């Protein structure tokens, strides 16, 4: 008897469909990690900053993969963008998460912002503002697990796990073991 996958149960119960399972997520992160190393010509002077909540877990996974592939440790941190968002007046109850910048800082480094879903681009704009208050990186890159389109700002990811065209009325949810206890990317109304 096989153990049921919670993501499959979710898809059946709520009308959503699962578009990525755990193996798909792992494969996408492996590809993203290789692309980061190739683009940067190695792991030197890289810093990964995850955007809470799931972006931090993804950044930690990518950091571990980069270390495995390159043999060099890549600093990983978290960048909270809550107070930099332009929609706080509409949703003032957001809970800030801690920002943790690796000991070496970001000045002169290539910073890779990592997040789970790219939609309007407003979270990334907030991340760029937050980064500006912390230091001056040599370059900023963007790694996204799912790009669903519908950009409102001229922001484009450098590394994408999956392009997932969607309607504005649909919702894309990323569940990760570190946060949710299981792995899946689902889309539904």
Residue pairs with C-beta under 8 A, 6 or more apart in sequence:
5 21
5 182
5 184
6 181
6 182
6 184
7 18
7 21
7 175
7 182
7 183
7 184
7 186
8 18
10 16
10 18
10 184
10 186
11 17
11 18
11 186
11 188
14 188
15 188
15 189
16 171
16 173
16 186
16 187
16 188
16 189
17 186
17 187
17 188
18 184
18 185
18 186
19 162
19 164
19 185
19 186
19 187
20 28
20 146
20 161
20 162
20 184
20 185
21 183
21 184
22 177
22 182
22 183
22 184
24 162
24 185
25 145
25 161
25 176
25 183
25 185
28 145
28 161
28 162
29 58
29 61
29 62
29 65
29 145
29 161
30 65
31 161
32 62
32 143
32 159
32 160
32 161
33 62
33 65
33 66
33 69
34 69
35 158
35 159
36 46
36 62
36 66
36 112
36 141
36 143
36 159
37 43
37 66
37 69
37 70
39 141
39 158
39 159
40 46
40 110
42 70
42 72
43 66
43 67
43 70
43 72
43 73
43 74
44 72
45 108
45 109
45 110
45 138
46 66
46 74
46 75
46 109
46 110
46 112
47 74
47 75
47 76
47 77
47 102
47 104
47 106
47 109
47 110
47 111
47 112
47 137
48 59
48 62
48 63
48 66
48 74
48 75
48 76
48 77
48 111
48 112
48 114
49 59
49 76
49 77
49 78
49 79
49 101
49 106
49 111
49 112
49 113
49 114
49 127
49 131
50 56
50 57
50 58
50 59
50 60
50 76
50 77
50 78
50 79
50 113
50 114
50 115
51 78
51 79
51 80
51 81
51 113
51 114
51 115
51 123
51 127
52 78
52 79
52 80
52 97
53 97
53 179
54 115
54 116
54 174
54 176
54 179
55 113
55 114
55 115
55 116
56 78
56 97
56 114
57 176
57 178
57 179
58 114
58 115
58 116
58 143
58 145
58 176
59 76
59 77
59 78
59 112
59 114
60 76
60 178
62 76
62 112
62 114
62 143
63 74
63 75
63 76
66 72
66 74
67 73
67 74
75 102
75 103
75 104
76 102
77 99
77 100
77 101
77 102
78 97
78 98
78 99
78 100
79 99
79 101
79 113
79 127
79 130
79 131
79 134
80 96
80 97
80 98
80 99
80 130
81 123
81 126
81 127
81 129
81 130
82 88
82 94
82 95
82 96
82 97
83 96
83 130
84 126
84 127
84 129
84 130
85 94
85 122
85 123
85 126
86 122
86 125
86 126
87 122
88 94
99 130
99 134
101 134
101 135
105 134
105 135
106 131
106 134
106 135
106 136
106 137
107 135
107 136
107 137
108 136
108 137
108 138
109 137
109 138
110 137
110 138
110 139
110 140
110 141
111 131
111 137
111 139
111 140
111 141
112 140
112 141
112 142
112 143
112 158
112 159
113 124
113 127
113 131
113 140
113 141
113 142
113 143
114 143
114 144
115 123
115 124
115 127
115 142
115 143
115 144
115 145
116 144
116 145
116 146
116 174
116 176
117 144
117 145
117 146
117 147
117 148
117 172
117 174
118 124
118 142
118 144
118 146
118 147
118 148
118 151
118 155
118 157
119 148
119 149
119 150
119 151
119 172
120 150
120 151
120 152
120 153
121 151
121 152
121 153
121 154
121 155
122 152
122 153
124 142
124 153
124 155
125 153
125 155
128 140
131 137
131 140
141 158
141 159
142 155
142 156
142 157
142 158
142 159
143 157
143 158
143 159
143 160
144 157
144 159
144 160
144 161
145 161
145 162
145 174
145 185
146 160
146 161
146 162
146 164
146 172
146 174
146 185
147 157
147 160
147 162
147 163
147 164
148 164
148 165
148 166
148 172
149 163
149 164
149 165
149 166
150 166
150 168
162 185
164 172
164 185
164 187
166 172
166 187
169 189
170 187
170 188
170 189
171 187
171 188
171 189
172 185
172 186
172 187
173 184
173 185
173 186
173 187
174 184
174 185
175 181
175 182
175 183
175 184
175 185
175 186
176 183
177 183
